[in-house]
Amino acid sequence: MTTTMTKEMLVKAVKPMDDLAIATDMLLSAKAAVRSYAIALTETASPKVHKVLKAQLDTAIETHQKIAAYMIENEMYHPYDVEEQIEHDAKKAEHALELLK
């Protein structure tokens, strides 16, 4: 049995995944930036470079916090409940598999 989705149905089905994919990618990028700046900060001897890297690290941490807060608020990320996050991830995976049928 094949099901034909209209363009509207497909857009409606995919849009939340797009938002989630974008937010997740941004969160992972912000997390990587925090790590990179922290490592770079420990490798510099120059006070001027140290000051610049520290400011960039602070910005990366703030960015990560904002993205995580957005994702938590929009029920995309459940960092305080591992079981809930696993259930959420399983539903996303099932949804993705359904879109392939």
C-alpha positions as a Python dict, from the first residue, in 0.01 Angstrom:
ca = {
    (1, 'M'): (0, 0, 0),
    (2, 'T'): (145, 335, -99),
    (3, 'T'): (29, 664, 36),
    (4, 'T'): (67, 977, -173),
    (5, 'M'): (127, 1289, 33),
    (6, 'T'): (16, 1625, -94),
    (7, 'K'): (269, 1906, -92),
    (8, 'E'): (89, 2065, 204),
    (9, 'M'): (96, 1740, 402),
    (10, 'L'): (465, 1695, 330),
    (11, 'V'): (552, 2052, 432),
    (12, 'K'): (349, 2015, 753),
    (13, 'A'): (517, 1682, 833),
    (14, 'V'): (871, 1801, 762),
    (15, 'K'): (865, 2156, 907),
    (16, 'P'): (901, 2058, 1275),
    (17, 'M'): (1189, 1832, 1182),
    (18, 'D'): (1353, 2119, 996),
    (19, 'D'): (1328, 2346, 1302),
    (20, 'L'): (1456, 2068, 1522),
    (21, 'A'): (1741, 1984, 1284),
    (22, 'I'): (1847, 2348, 1260),
    (23, 'A'): (1830, 2403, 1636),
    (24, 'T'): (2020, 2079, 1706),
    (25, 'D'): (2290, 2172, 1456),
    (26, 'M'): (2322, 2517, 1612),
    (27, 'L'): (2342, 2367, 1962),
    (28, 'L'): (2614, 2123, 1859),
    (29, 'S'): (2808, 2401, 1683),
    (30, 'A'): (2786, 2625, 1989),
    (31, 'K'): (2905, 2337, 2208),
    (32, 'A'): (3200, 2279, 1973),
    (33, 'A'): (3284, 2651, 1984),
    (34, 'V'): (3289, 2644, 2365),
    (35, 'R'): (3533, 2353, 2359),
    (36, 'S'): (3753, 2513, 2094),
    (37, 'Y'): (3775, 2849, 2270),
    (38, 'A'): (3843, 2681, 2605),
    (39, 'I'): (4130, 2481, 2455),
    (40, 'A'): (4270, 2784, 2271),
    (41, 'L'): (4251, 2985, 2593),
    (42, 'T'): (4471, 2734, 2773),
    (43, 'E'): (4727, 2741, 2491),
    (44, 'T'): (4792, 3116, 2472),
    (45, 'A'): (5054, 3310, 2663),
    (46, 'S'): (4963, 3654, 2529),
    (47, 'P'): (4743, 3860, 2764),
    (48, 'K'): (4581, 4037, 2466),
    (49, 'V'): (4498, 3712, 2290),
    (50, 'H'): (4380, 3564, 2622),
    (51, 'K'): (4140, 3855, 2667),
    (52, 'V'): (3998, 3816, 2315),
    (53, 'L'): (3957, 3439, 2351),
    (54, 'K'): (3792, 3480, 2692),
    (55, 'A'): (3538, 3722, 2541),
    (56, 'Q'): (3471, 3478, 2256),
    (57, 'L'): (3433, 3192, 2504),
    (58, 'D'): (3182, 3393, 2706),
    (59, 'T'): (2984, 3467, 2388),
    (60, 'A'): (2989, 3100, 2285),
    (61, 'I'): (2862, 2997, 2631),
    (62, 'E'): (2581, 3255, 2616),
    (63, 'T'): (2488, 3140, 2266),
    (64, 'H'): (2476, 2777, 2378),
    (65, 'Q'): (2254, 2872, 2674),
    (66, 'K'): (2012, 3065, 2450),
    (67, 'I'): (1982, 2783, 2199),
    (68, 'A'): (1936, 2522, 2473),
    (69, 'A'): (1670, 2739, 2641),
    (70, 'Y'): (1487, 2777, 2309),
    (71, 'M'): (1496, 2403, 2250),
    (72, 'I'): (1378, 2324, 2605),
    (73, 'E'): (1098, 2580, 2580),
    (74, 'N'): (984, 2431, 2249),
    (75, 'E'): (1010, 2072, 2377),
    (76, 'M'): (1292, 1982, 2138),
    (77, 'Y'): (1543, 1905, 2411),
    (78, 'H'): (1493, 1742, 2752),
    (79, 'P'): (1828, 1764, 2933),
    (80, 'Y'): (1683, 1710, 3280),
    (81, 'D'): (1494, 1390, 3198),
    (82, 'V'): (1698, 1127, 3016),
    (83, 'E'): (1403, 889, 2976),
    (84, 'E'): (1191, 1167, 2825),
    (85, 'Q'): (1475, 1261, 2588),
    (86, 'I'): (1513, 899, 2476),
    (87, 'E'): (1138, 876, 2414),
    (88, 'H'): (1149, 1205, 2221),
    (89, 'D'): (1441, 1081, 2009),
    (90, 'A'): (1263, 751, 1939),
    (91, 'K'): (951, 937, 1820),
    (92, 'K'): (1165, 1154, 1591),
    (93, 'A'): (1328, 844, 1446),
    (94, 'E'): (989, 675, 1391),
    (95, 'H'): (858, 991, 1223),
    (96, 'A'): (1159, 1005, 993),
    (97, 'L'): (1111, 641, 897),
    (98, 'E'): (742, 703, 825),
    (99, 'L'): (834, 984, 588),
    (100, 'L'): (1046, 739, 389),
    (101, 'K'): (754, 501, 328),
}
